[in-house]
Amino acid sequence: MLRLLAALPEPDAPSPRADGVDEYANGKGRVYGTVLVDVETRRPIDLLPDREASSLAQWLAKRPGIEVVCRDRAPFFAEGATAGAPQAVQVADRWHLWHNLGQAAEREVARHRQCLRVLLPEPVKEEVDTTEPFDEIPESPWRGDRFANRIRARHATVHAMLEAGHSRRSIGRQLRMTHRTVKSLTDAARPEDLFRRQWQYSRTSALDEYKPYLDERWSEGCTCVWKLWEEIVPLGYKGSYGIVSAYIRKKRTSPRPITAQPPAPRVVTRWILSRPESLTEIEQLRLKAVLPNCAELDALTGHVRPFAHMLTERRGERLLEWPDAVRQDDLPSLDTLATGIDRDRDAVIAGLTLPWNSGVVEGHVNRIKMLKRQMFGRAGLQLLRKRVLLS
């Protein structure tokens, strides 16, 4: 059966004018190949067994009619396109540019997570009867647990190796960890930052983003639950009255002050990356509360908004000023992104100016994943290539 499939003739695909290139995983994190797509006809042209620059250059050199190469910002694709199709215009994909900006912005917000505490009112100090013991809230939800201790040990080992001069790739090789695991451990300042989701003290609720407002009104002397509920409904609260009542009752009866938790860096990053008019009124108020108290986050917002305008309005000519403006502020992660954009400036300007993008290529990458799952990993590149090109 495989020999019969291999003998099927391949479709005659004319040399494309606009070619899209991206990687797909044969073994995630270990082995990758390259898929090439005609962006105009939206049909796949070929599959390469690796993602080396030399392989892409040889493939492009046989097709001198290519005028546009759509790609992400991977250096091996940039090098291969330059060597194999020097006449073509390289276009960096806009989605990848925005994704890279979002990752850099989240790292910057995480560096200044202490500034997020200004969103919370100062708790009122009350006299607590020390003769009545009450349960202490642990520093982390996994204290004393074997899994928590393992996370702390791995976090300490990875950061010790970083300080010793090892790279992330070297750490992953020596500790037998994936790149994603090493990245999460190195990005976390404390091991407790890795304790998320179902391991938090309490689940998220519809009231979470309105708790700072309720805390502020409580400190002003407003303790009527019905009135507080009526005030937050126009701000966008869609939960029940009972949730508000339970939170206020807890504030009344708890032996220690109850206040909202500061927002997570990812939540604040979403506020910064979103259009101002798409944020709810309470989100706009909370963002306006934190920016004046942190010069770095205010500067970050001032750099994200112009980049978003360049991307949505396709004003790539303004990119020449953006990296220089970023370097004037103390934003290391954004500075790294600006340096990478400078190295790939022509392709980024083309991506922010021309209508071409890699969306159709990403769609075929997802389709390849589906075909690989259908074959249960039992067939090799030859059969996968036939299925991609003939179906």
C-alpha positions, 0 to 999 in steps of 0.5 A: 500500500505504501509503495502504491501511494509513493507511486502516485504522481504529485500535482504540477504546482507552478512556481509561486510568486508569494511563498509562505514558510514555517516549521512543523514538529515531527517530534515536538522539541526535538525534530522539526521540518519545513512546510512551504505554501503558495500564499496566493492559491493557499495550497501546500507546495512541498515539505522539507525534512528539516528546518535548516537554512541550507535546505530552504536556500536550495529549494528557493534557488530552484524557483527564481520567480518567487517575489515574496517570502512570508515567514516568522522571525526565526533566524534560520528562515531569514538566512535561508531566504536571503541566500536562496531568493535574494530578489524576494521581499521578506515579510515578517508575520504581523501575528508573530510580531504582536505575540513577541511584543506581548511576551516581552510586555508580560516579562516587564510587568512581572519584573515590577509586580510590586508596583501592582500592590498600589491597586489595593487600599491600605488595610486598616489596622485593628486590635486583634485579641491574641488570646484567641488563636486563628488559622494562619494562611500559609505562604504557599498552598503546597507547604510541606507537600512533596510536590512543592518541595520538588518544585522549590528544589528544581527552581533553586537548581536551575537558578544556581546553574544560571548564575554559574553561566549555563545557558537555558539549552545547556540546563535543559540538556543536563537536567533532562527538561524541556525548553518550556519547563526550563523557561517557566523555572527561569522566568519565575522569581520565586517558586511560589509564582509557579503555584497557580490555577487549581493550587491557589487558595481560592477559585476565581470568581466574578467579584475578583476585579471589583474587590479593590473597589469594595475595599476602598468603599469599605475603608470610606465607611460604606458597609451596606451590602445592598448599596455596594452591590448597586454601585458595582453593577453599573461598572460591569459586575454580572455576578449575584448579590450573594457573592458580594454579601459573602465577601462583606460578611467575611470582612466583618467577621475575620480577625484579620483585614480581608483585602483583594489579591493584586492582579496577576502580571498576565492580567495587567499585560492584557490591560496594556495590550488591549484597546482602551475602549475595549476595557471595562470601566473597572479595568480602566480605573485599575490600570489608571491607578497603577500606571502613575505609581510605576514609571516603567509600566507607564513607559511600557504602555507608551511604547505598546500603543504606538506599535499597535497603531503601526500594526493595525494601520500598516504604518511600517515607516514609523518603525525606524523611531520605535527601537530608539525610543524603547532604549531610552527607558529601563525596559530590558525585555522590550530592549531585547525585542527592539534589538531583534527587530533591528536585526530584521528591520527590512522584513519587519517594516514589510510586515507592517506595511504590505498586506501579506501574512503567514496566516494560511501557512499556520493553518496548514501547520495545524492541518499537518498535526491532524494528519499526523494524529490520524496516522498515529505516528506510524508513517514517515515523511514520505507518506505525510508529504503525499497526504499533504500535497495530494489531499 
